[in-house]
Amino acid sequence: MEYKLKEQLVEFNDEFGCMIIGICGGSASGKTYLAELLKGQIGEDCYIISYDSYYKSIDDQKIIDYNFDEPSALDTPLLISHLKKLKKKSYIEVPKFSFLTS
């Protein structure tokens, strides 16, 4: 018997509400690729939020020495707040971070 991912997720969503799926891994490990595959299966009710969007602003003078792997480089409390709001089906505005313009 073949199970379809979308059907299972729709069942879960109907029973429990909003679902958040976290994908973790090292740089260039395929996180975005996997997220896009899942979105393709789930459809338009799936949204991808990248942790990269939550990097704190960086002063142009400090960008050369900036450690993007340091946990304090990310605004984790804001991400957690946003995930809680999404769980309650509230609107959020994802920050826009650019590695080119910080």
Backbone as JSON, one array per atom type, in Angstrom:
{
  "sequence": "MEYKLKEQLVEFNDEFGCMIIGICGGSASGKTYLAELLKGQIGEDCYIISYDSYYKSIDDQKIIDYNFDEPSALDTPLLISHLKKLKKKSYIEVPKFSFLTS",
  "N": [[0.85, -1.18, 0.0], [0.68, 2.12, -0.94], [1.73, 5.12, 0.57], [1.01, 8.5, 0.58], [2.86, 11.39, 1.1], [1.74, 14.0, 1.34], [-0.97, 13.43, 1.9], [-0.75, 12.19, 4.41], [0.3, 14.3, 5.91], [-1.74, 16.19, 5.7], [-3.77, 14.86, 7.08], [-2.56, 14.84, 9.67], [-2.38, 17.62, 10.1], [-5.11, 18.32, 10.1], [-5.9, 17.07, 12.42], [-4.16, 18.02, 14.47], [-3.44, 20.66, 13.93], [-1.34, 23.38, 12.87], [1.8, 22.41, 11.49], [5.24, 22.2, 12.14], [8.25, 21.65, 10.59], [11.52, 20.92, 11.19], [14.68, 21.16, 9.7], [17.95, 20.15, 9.84], [21.53, 20.51, 9.48], [24.9, 20.49, 8.21], [26.76, 23.09, 6.42], [25.96, 23.27, 2.99], [24.75, 20.75, 2.95], [22.38, 19.9, 1.91], [19.98, 20.83, 2.95], [18.21, 22.88, 2.02], [17.51, 21.81, -0.43], [16.13, 19.46, 0.37], [14.04, 20.67, 1.79], [12.74, 22.01, -0.32], [11.94, 19.78, -1.82], [10.09, 18.63, -0.02], [8.23, 20.72, 0.09], [7.33, 20.62, -2.53], [5.9, 18.24, -2.44], [3.99, 18.75, -0.46], [2.71, 21.15, -1.17], [1.08, 24.33, -1.82], [0.45, 25.16, 0.74], [2.65, 25.02, 2.26], [5.42, 26.55, 3.72], [8.68, 27.87, 3.54], [11.1, 28.71, 5.85], [14.12, 30.17, 6.34], [16.84, 29.76, 8.53], [18.98, 31.37, 8.09], [17.89, 33.84, 7.52], [17.67, 35.05, 9.92], [20.03, 36.11, 10.83], [21.86, 38.5, 12.69], [22.2, 42.04, 12.11], [25.18, 43.33, 10.63], [27.99, 45.31, 11.18], [29.65, 47.03, 8.59], [32.43, 47.27, 8.84], [33.12, 45.15, 10.43], [32.53, 42.81, 9.11], [34.43, 41.22, 7.77], [35.8, 39.81, 9.76], [33.77, 38.47, 10.94], [32.07, 35.84, 12.59], [30.07, 33.61, 11.34], [29.25, 31.17, 12.24], [28.98, 31.26, 14.92], [26.75, 30.93, 17.57], [25.6, 33.26, 18.71], [25.44, 34.98, 16.59], [23.05, 34.8, 15.4], [19.6, 35.7, 15.59], [18.07, 34.08, 17.57], [16.02, 34.15, 19.63], [14.07, 35.72, 18.31], [13.41, 34.08, 16.12], [12.29, 31.88, 17.49], [10.11, 33.14, 18.68], [8.7, 33.8, 16.35], [8.1, 31.22, 15.36], [6.39, 30.3, 17.37], [4.28, 32.08, 17.01], [3.46, 31.35, 14.43], [2.57, 28.79, 14.94], [0.27, 29.4, 16.25], [-1.15, 30.28, 14.17], [-0.73, 32.91, 13.4], [0.32, 35.95, 11.76], [3.6, 36.57, 10.53], [6.58, 38.51, 9.95], [9.23, 37.72, 8.17], [12.63, 38.37, 8.74], [14.89, 40.04, 6.5], [17.9, 39.09, 5.44], [21.03, 39.75, 3.99], [23.92, 38.34, 2.7], [25.55, 39.85, 1.22], [24.99, 42.56, 1.68], [24.57, 42.72, 4.34]],
  "CA": [[0.0, 0.0, 0.0], [1.51, 3.33, -1.06], [1.28, 6.27, 1.34], [1.42, 9.79, 0.02], [3.27, 12.31, 2.16], [0.77, 15.09, 1.49], [-2.17, 12.92, 2.57], [-0.44, 11.99, 5.82], [0.45, 15.6, 6.55], [-3.08, 16.8, 5.78], [-4.42, 14.19, 8.22], [-1.95, 15.35, 10.89], [-2.76, 19.02, 10.23], [-6.52, 18.37, 10.47], [-6.06, 16.62, 13.8], [-3.35, 18.75, 15.44], [-3.2, 22.05, 13.55], [-0.1, 23.73, 12.16], [2.95, 21.55, 11.69], [6.54, 22.8, 11.84], [9.26, 20.63, 10.35], [12.86, 21.49, 11.23], [15.71, 20.4, 8.98], [19.26, 20.65, 10.24], [22.68, 19.89, 8.83], [26.02, 21.4, 7.94], [26.73, 23.88, 5.19], [25.91, 22.53, 1.72], [24.38, 19.35, 3.2], [21.15, 19.57, 1.2], [18.79, 21.24, 3.71], [17.29, 23.62, 1.15], [17.03, 20.85, -1.42], [15.12, 18.64, 1.03], [12.89, 21.53, 2.06], [12.04, 22.22, -1.59], [11.27, 18.51, -2.15], [8.92, 18.53, 0.84], [7.27, 21.72, -0.37], [6.74, 20.1, -3.76], [4.94, 17.2, -2.07], [2.93, 19.3, 0.39], [1.96, 22.12, -1.96], [1.12, 25.76, -1.52], [0.26, 25.42, 2.17], [3.96, 24.83, 2.89], [6.28, 27.72, 3.65], [10.05, 27.61, 3.97], [11.74, 29.81, 6.55], [15.53, 29.85, 6.51], [17.49, 30.32, 9.72], [19.88, 32.43, 7.59], [17.17, 35.11, 7.55], [17.69, 35.56, 11.28], [21.34, 36.66, 11.23], [21.81, 39.89, 13.15], [22.89, 42.99, 11.23], [26.63, 43.38, 10.85], [28.68, 46.54, 10.79], [30.52, 46.78, 7.43], [33.82, 47.16, 9.26], [33.35, 43.9, 11.14], [32.09, 41.65, 8.33], [35.56, 40.37, 7.39], [36.14, 38.96, 10.9], [32.54, 37.98, 11.56], [31.94, 34.39, 12.67], [28.68, 33.25, 11.08], [28.96, 29.91, 12.92], [28.78, 31.57, 16.34], [25.3, 31.0, 17.84], [25.15, 34.63, 19.01], [25.29, 35.71, 15.33], [21.66, 34.63, 14.98], [18.57, 36.18, 16.5], [17.28, 32.89, 17.88], [14.76, 34.47, 20.3], [13.08, 36.19, 17.33], [12.95, 32.9, 15.38], [11.41, 31.12, 18.38], [8.88, 33.92, 18.77], [7.99, 33.64, 15.09], [7.56, 29.86, 15.28], [5.23, 30.24, 18.28], [3.17, 32.8, 16.35], [2.99, 30.52, 13.32], [1.83, 27.68, 15.54], [-1.05, 29.96, 16.58], [-1.67, 30.74, 12.89], [-0.58, 34.36, 13.32], [1.19, 36.46, 10.71], [4.94, 37.03, 10.91], [7.38, 39.09, 8.87], [10.57, 37.14, 8.26], [13.67, 39.36, 8.43], [15.63, 39.85, 5.25], [19.35, 39.24, 5.64], [21.81, 39.52, 2.79], [25.34, 38.18, 2.97], [26.26, 40.89, 0.45], [24.81, 43.9, 2.25], [24.33, 42.52, 5.78]],
  "C": [[0.89, 1.24, 0.0], [0.89, 4.48, -0.26], [1.81, 7.52, 0.68], [1.71, 10.74, 1.18], [2.23, 13.39, 2.4], [-0.47, 14.61, 2.23], [-1.92, 12.72, 4.06], [-0.33, 13.32, 6.56], [-0.88, 16.32, 6.68], [-3.85, 16.18, 6.94], [-3.89, 14.73, 9.54], [-2.41, 16.78, 11.14], [-4.22, 19.15, 10.66], [-6.72, 18.0, 11.93], [-5.36, 17.53, 14.8], [-3.11, 20.21, 15.12], [-1.88, 22.2, 12.82], [1.03, 22.79, 12.51], [4.22, 22.3, 11.31], [7.54, 21.67, 11.72], [10.62, 21.33, 10.34], [13.84, 20.58, 10.5], [17.06, 20.98, 9.37], [20.37, 19.89, 9.51], [23.74, 20.94, 8.58], [25.83, 22.18, 6.66], [26.78, 22.95, 3.98], [25.55, 21.06, 1.91], [23.07, 18.95, 2.54], [19.87, 19.97, 1.93], [17.77, 21.93, 2.82], [16.7, 22.69, 0.1], [15.91, 19.98, -0.83], [13.86, 19.45, 1.32], [12.07, 21.76, 0.8], [11.31, 20.94, -2.03], [9.99, 18.34, -1.32], [7.84, 19.51, 0.4], [6.57, 21.25, -1.65], [5.7, 19.03, -3.48], [3.73, 17.78, -1.33], [2.07, 20.3, -0.38], [2.03, 23.52, -1.4], [0.89, 26.1, -0.06], [1.55, 25.24, 2.96], [4.82, 26.06, 2.67], [7.65, 27.37, 4.2], [10.61, 28.86, 4.62], [13.18, 29.38, 6.8], [16.09, 30.53, 7.76], [18.45, 31.44, 9.32], [19.21, 33.81, 7.61], [17.28, 35.79, 8.91], [19.09, 35.97, 11.77], [21.14, 38.1, 11.65], [22.57, 40.77, 12.16], [24.35, 43.1, 11.63], [27.16, 44.72, 10.36], [29.65, 46.21, 9.65], [31.98, 46.6, 7.81], [34.13, 45.8, 9.88], [33.07, 42.66, 10.3], [33.23, 40.7, 7.97], [35.9, 39.37, 8.51], [34.92, 38.29, 11.54], [32.46, 36.46, 11.5], [30.46, 34.01, 12.54], [28.28, 31.94, 11.77], [28.71, 30.09, 14.41], [27.27, 31.68, 16.6], [24.79, 32.42, 18.11], [25.0, 35.48, 17.74], [23.84, 35.7, 14.85], [20.7, 35.16, 16.04], [17.6, 35.04, 16.79], [16.0, 33.22, 18.65], [13.68, 34.96, 19.33], [12.54, 35.01, 16.53], [11.97, 32.1, 16.23], [10.07, 31.83, 18.52], [8.04, 33.76, 17.5], [7.37, 32.25, 14.96], [6.35, 29.69, 16.19], [4.03, 30.94, 17.66], [2.59, 31.98, 15.21], [2.15, 29.36, 13.84], [0.41, 28.11, 15.91], [-1.75, 30.53, 15.35], [-1.71, 32.27, 12.79], [0.4, 34.73, 12.22], [2.55, 36.84, 11.3], [5.58, 37.69, 9.7], [8.81, 38.61, 9.06], [11.59, 38.22, 7.91], [14.35, 39.03, 7.1], [17.1, 40.13, 5.52], [20.04, 38.94, 4.33], [23.28, 39.4, 3.17], [26.16, 39.21, 2.21], [26.17, 42.25, 1.1], [24.66, 43.88, 3.77], [23.24, 43.45, 6.26]]
}
